[in-house]
Amino acid sequence: MAFINIWSFINRKLHYSIALPIKNLFLKWKKQKFLHKTNDGLSFIINPKDYISRFIYLHGIYEREFLKFLKTNLLKKTLMLDIGANIGNHSIYLSSHFDKVIAFEPNPTAYKMLEEHLEINCINNVDLHKVGLGHKDAKQQFIENTSDNLGNSGFSASNSELIGSAQKLQVKKGDDYIGNLSLDEINYIKIDVEGMEREVLLGLKETIAAHKPLISFEFDGRLKSQADLEDIMSCLPGYELFAPQYWLVSHWTFKEKIKYVYQFGTSPMLHKIARAEAKLYNNLLAIPDRRIFRNVAYK
């Protein structure tokens, strides 16, 4: 195990120093969408103009370290809710590790790409729902980012920073909608809704209380305050909040990194969050019970 972990570290260094510059040159030349198969055996339609697509082409998958952490360390992987699925990066990668994934994506453009990605990968355990989840049923104004990041689209009432083309899309109260699906067990809820996290969690209070799933969500401490974070956590009584710290980009010395990788592999260390810093947290983890993970370092 130690050898594999250290080899993973070396292999990553080679990727950034050799493969990445070559791929970047190709992307500058390529103008049209193209089909790409990653080293994980997953196929994606790459749009050179879209940030997430470019990232998948360059690195194989978006947020790989976080997804590998879930794959390796989360003990129960029966059912996942992907709320704000976009083009399907998380749903597709984790579909082979969860018995079932239910993906929610209200944006017709992203939903179409998600459908195509599931089809070309022959994935049949992901159920799609073209609807947003919130704290009440309503048609809300949705802003689609048409410049360079489809994933940076969302419902404008929750995020005044959104820029793009507007349309009215359907939002359903989470507890009612999920209740109609008659799910026996939910282990993980991923939320990526560009500022609408509190509304989503409010709408899922009964579901969360009944299933006690792991929950991940994005929080931008540059745009939101500590009070905003406390509002979100008020929807999650009994949960602890952690931020993953990845050994590769930490301030540790090379020797400290090798020692950590030897003991814990490439999984991140989980730092408990009391106050949010003025930075972007891609994946804050709300954890109901630390025993849901194996071999995880907490700080």
C-alpha positions in Angstrom: 0.0 0.0 0.0 2.8 2.4 0.9 4.5 1.8 -2.5 1.2 2.4 -4.4 0.6 5.7 -2.5 4.2 7.0 -3.2 3.9 5.9 -6.8 0.7 7.9 -7.1 2.6 10.9 -5.8 5.3 10.5 -8.4 2.9 9.8 -11.2 1.0 13.1 -10.4 4.3 15.0 -10.6 4.9 13.5 -14.1 1.4 14.4 -15.2 1.8 18.1 -14.3 5.3 18.5 -15.8 4.9 16.5 -19.1 1.4 15.6 -20.1 -0.4 18.7 -19.0 1.5 21.2 -21.2 1.0 19.0 -24.3 -2.8 18.8 -23.6 -3.0 22.5 -23.1 -1.5 23.1 -26.5 -4.0 20.8 -28.1 -6.9 22.6 -26.4 -5.7 26.0 -27.8 -5.9 24.5 -31.3 -9.2 22.6 -30.9 -12.3 24.7 -31.5 -15.1 22.2 -31.8 -16.5 19.6 -29.3 -14.9 16.2 -29.4 -15.3 12.8 -27.7 -12.6 12.0 -25.1 -12.0 8.8 -23.1 -10.2 9.3 -19.8 -7.6 7.1 -18.1 -10.5 5.9 -15.9 -12.3 4.5 -18.9 -15.0 7.2 -18.8 -16.1 9.1 -21.9 -17.0 12.7 -22.1 -18.0 15.2 -24.8 -15.4 17.9 -24.4 -16.4 21.5 -25.1 -13.1 23.5 -25.3 -15.0 26.6 -24.3 -16.3 25.2 -21.0 -14.2 25.2 -17.8 -15.4 21.8 -16.5 -15.0 20.1 -19.9 -11.5 21.5 -20.2 -10.6 20.3 -16.7 -11.9 16.8 -17.5 -9.8 16.6 -20.6 -6.7 17.9 -18.9 -6.9 16.0 -15.6 -9.3 13.1 -16.3 -12.0 14.1 -13.9 -13.1 17.2 -11.9 -12.3 17.2 -8.2 -10.6 13.8 -8.5 -9.0 13.9 -5.0 -12.4 14.5 -3.3 -14.1 11.8 -5.4 -11.4 9.3 -4.7 -11.7 10.1 -1.0 -15.4 9.2 -1.1 -14.9 6.1 -3.1 -12.2 4.8 -0.8 -13.3 6.0 2.6 -17.1 6.2 2.8 -18.2 2.9 4.3 -21.8 2.7 3.0 -22.5 3.5 -0.7 -26.1 2.5 -1.3 -27.6 5.7 -2.7 -26.4 9.2 -3.6 -28.3 12.4 -4.4 -26.5 14.7 -6.8 -28.2 18.0 -6.5 -26.9 20.3 -9.2 -25.4 17.5 -11.3 -24.4 19.8 -14.2 -22.9 17.6 -17.1 -22.5 14.6 -14.8 -18.9 14.6 -13.6 -19.7 13.4 -10.0 -22.7 11.2 -10.9 -20.7 9.4 -13.7 -17.5 8.9 -11.6 -19.4 7.7 -8.5 -22.0 5.6 -10.4 -19.7 2.5 -10.3 -19.3 2.9 -6.5 -22.9 3.5 -5.4 -25.7 1.1 -6.0 -27.8 4.0 -7.3 -27.4 7.7 -8.0 -30.3 10.2 -8.4 -29.2 13.3 -10.2 -31.1 16.6 -10.3 -30.3 19.2 -13.0 -32.8 21.9 -14.0 -30.8 23.5 -16.7 -31.8 22.1 -20.1 -28.4 22.6 -21.6 -26.5 20.8 -18.9 -29.3 18.1 -18.6 -28.9 17.2 -22.3 -25.1 16.8 -21.9 -25.7 14.7 -18.8 -28.1 12.4 -20.7 -25.5 12.1 -23.5 -22.7 11.3 -21.1 -24.7 8.5 -19.4 -25.6 7.1 -22.8 -22.1 6.9 -24.2 -20.8 5.4 -20.9 -23.7 2.8 -20.9 -24.6 3.8 -17.3 -28.0 2.6 -16.2 -28.0 3.1 -12.4 -28.3 6.9 -12.6 -31.8 8.3 -12.5 -32.2 11.9 -14.0 -34.7 14.5 -12.8 -34.9 17.8 -14.8 -35.9 19.9 -11.7 -34.3 22.0 -9.0 -34.8 21.3 -5.3 -35.5 24.0 -2.8 -37.6 24.9 0.2 -40.9 25.4 -1.8 -42.5 24.7 -5.1 -42.0 27.6 -7.5 -40.9 28.7 -11.0 -37.7 30.7 -10.5 -35.5 32.7 -12.7 -32.4 30.7 -13.7 -29.3 32.3 -15.1 -27.3 30.1 -17.5 -23.6 31.0 -17.8 -23.0 31.1 -21.6 -19.4 32.4 -21.5 -17.0 29.8 -20.2 -18.4 27.8 -17.3 -21.8 26.1 -17.6 -21.4 24.9 -14.0 -21.5 28.5 -12.8 -25.2 28.7 -13.6 -28.0 28.9 -11.0 -31.1 30.5 -9.6 -30.6 34.3 -9.5 -32.6 34.9 -6.3 -29.9 33.2 -4.3 -26.8 34.6 -6.1 -26.7 38.2 -7.5 -23.2 37.4 -9.0 -24.7 35.2 -11.7 -24.3 36.5 -15.3 -25.8 35.0 -18.5 -29.1 34.2 -20.2 -32.2 34.0 -18.1 -35.2 31.6 -18.1 -37.8 30.4 -15.7 -37.2 26.8 -14.4 -39.1 24.6 -12.0 -38.0 24.2 -8.3 -39.7 21.6 -6.1 -39.7 21.3 -2.3 -37.0 18.7 -1.6 -38.8 16.7 1.1 -42.0 16.3 -0.9 -40.2 15.4 -4.1 -37.8 12.9 -2.4 -40.6 11.5 -0.4 -42.5 10.6 -3.6 -39.5 8.5 -4.7 -39.9 6.1 -1.7 -36.1 5.7 -1.0 -35.1 3.2 1.7 -31.6 4.7 2.4 -29.6 7.8 1.4 -25.9 7.7 2.3 -24.6 10.9 0.6 -26.0 14.2 -0.7 -23.8 16.3 -2.9 -25.1 19.9 -3.3 -23.6 22.3 -5.9 -26.3 25.0 -6.5 -24.3 28.3 -6.7 -25.6 30.0 -3.6 -28.9 28.2 -3.0 -27.5 25.7 -0.4 -29.6 27.0 2.5 -32.8 26.7 0.5 -32.0 23.2 -0.6 -31.2 22.1 3.0 -34.3 23.7 4.4 -36.3 21.8 1.9 -34.6 18.5 2.8 -34.9 18.8 6.6 -37.1 15.8 7.1 -35.1 13.7 4.6 -31.8 14.5 6.3 -33.3 13.8 9.8 -34.5 10.4 8.6 -31.4 9.2 6.8 -28.5 11.1 8.4 -26.4 11.2 5.2 -23.0 12.7 4.6 -23.5 16.1 2.9 -21.0 18.1 0.8 -21.6 21.6 -0.4 -19.7 24.6 -1.8 -19.2 27.7 0.3 -17.6 30.9 -1.0 -16.2 32.7 2.1 -15.1 35.6 -0.2 -18.7 36.5 -0.9 -20.6 35.1 2.1 -20.2 35.8 5.8 -19.8 33.6 8.9 -23.5 34.3 9.6 -24.4 32.8 6.2 -22.5 29.6 7.1 -24.2 29.5 10.5 -27.6 29.8 8.7 -26.7 26.8 6.6 -25.5 24.7 9.6 -28.7 25.6 11.5 -30.4 23.3 9.0 -28.2 20.5 10.1 -28.5 19.9 13.8 -26.1 17.3 15.2 -23.7 17.6 12.2 -20.0 18.6 12.4 -18.5 20.6 9.6 -15.1 19.8 8.1 -12.9 21.1 5.2 -10.6 18.6 3.4 -7.0 19.6 3.2 -5.1 17.9 0.4 -1.6 16.9 1.2 -0.3 17.7 -2.3 -1.1 21.4 -2.0 -0.5 21.8 1.7 2.4 23.8 3.2 4.0 20.5 4.5 7.6 19.6 3.6 8.3 16.9 1.1 9.2 14.5 4.0 6.0 15.3 5.8 4.0 14.6 2.6 5.6 11.3 2.1 5.0 10.3 5.7 1.3 11.3 5.4 0.8 9.4 2.2 2.5 6.3 3.7 0.0 6.3 6.5 -3.2 7.6 5.0 -2.8 7.3 1.2 -3.8 10.2 -0.9 -7.0 11.0 1.1 -7.3 14.5 2.5 -7.0 15.4 6.2 -10.3 16.7 7.5 -10.1 20.0 9.4 -13.0 20.9 11.6 -14.4 24.3 10.7 -15.6 26.8 13.4 -15.2 29.9 11.3 -15.0 30.3 7.6 -12.0 32.0 6.0 -12.4 34.4 3.1 -11.8 31.8 0.4 -13.7 29.3 -1.7 -14.4 25.9 -0.2 -15.3 23.6 -3.0 -16.4 20.8 -0.7 -17.3 21.4 2.9 -18.3 18.2 4.5 -21.2 18.0 7.0 -20.7 14.8 8.9 -23.4 13.2 11.1 -21.0 10.6 12.6 -17.3 10.2 12.1 -17.7 6.4 11.9 -19.1 6.8 8.4 -15.5 6.8 7.2 -12.6 4.4 7.3 -8.9 5.4 7.9 -9.4 9.2 8.0 -7.3 11.8 9.7 -9.2 14.5 11.6 -7.8 17.7 12.9 
